[in-house]
Amino acid sequence: VLGWMAAGRLGLAALGRRARPVEGEEWMRLLKDAVWMLDIGRPVRLLRSEEATMPMAWGILRPVVLLPAEADEWPEEQRTHVLLHELSHVARHDALTQLLAGLACALHWFNPAVWYASRRLRVERERACDERVLSLGAEPKEYAQHLLELARRFRPLRSAPLVSVTMARPSHLEGRMLAILNHVRGA
């Protein structure tokens, strides 16, 4: 398990080296506003990858948010939703909790309850970030549509569950969509 985590981390580092910093006044404004709304006190690097990749965040001390190259073509609302979601992971220190969960799985690899708890942590982490985006004013139906579009268009890295937090893992999508749409009804 530790080898799998190390390989995933090396893969993310390589992906980060191949990516380019996101520039442009509009992106920097959106990033600054989202960092302020989420009260993030450390700098966040915003990168763009030419590889077709799911938006994701990683890094404990020096957080990184990675976007696909086509993110420049997204409407401002979708850009904002994606940034808020990924930066919610940064604000919640999800990279650290994910590392701790991975270490627990490595130490207790034989215990199915630890693996189950780690999976539930991933699912609930995504729901918490969805809830944060909705609480900041995202329209639930539009946010759900953006999430579905991302899950349909991109595939997360295979090593992503252990070393990064991706926005829309297809395996967790149904429950998240139901939770988002229940938000419409005030449930």
Stockholm file with secondary structure:
# STOCKHOLM 1.0

chainA/1-187         VLGWMAAGRLGLAALGRRARPVEGEEWMRLLKDAVWMLDIGRPVRLLRSEEATMPMAWGILRPVVLLPAEADEWPEEQRTHVLLHELSHVARHDALTQLLAGLACALHWFNPAVWYASRRLRVERERACDERVLSLGAEPKEYAQHLLELARRFRPLRSAPLVSVTMARPSHLEGRMLAILNHVRGA
#=GR chainA/1-187 SS CHHHHHHHHHHHHHHHHHSEECCSHHHHHHHHHHHHHTTCCSCCEEEEESSCCCCEEECSSSCEEEEEGGGGGSCHHHHHHHHHHHHHHHHTTHHHHHHHHHHHHHHTTTCHHHHHHHHHHHHHHHHHHHHHHHHTTCCHHHHHHHHHHHHHHCCCCTTHHHHCEESCCGGGHHHHHHHHHHHHTTC
#=GC SS_cons         CHHHHHHHHHHHHHHHHHSEECCSHHHHHHHHHHHHHTTCCSCCEEEEESSCCCCEEECSSSCEEEEEGGGGGSCHHHHHHHHHHHHHHHHTTHHHHHHHHHHHHHHTTTCHHHHHHHHHHHHHHHHHHHHHHHHTTCCHHHHHHHHHHHHHHCCCCTTHHHHCEESCCGGGHHHHHHHHHHHHTTC
//
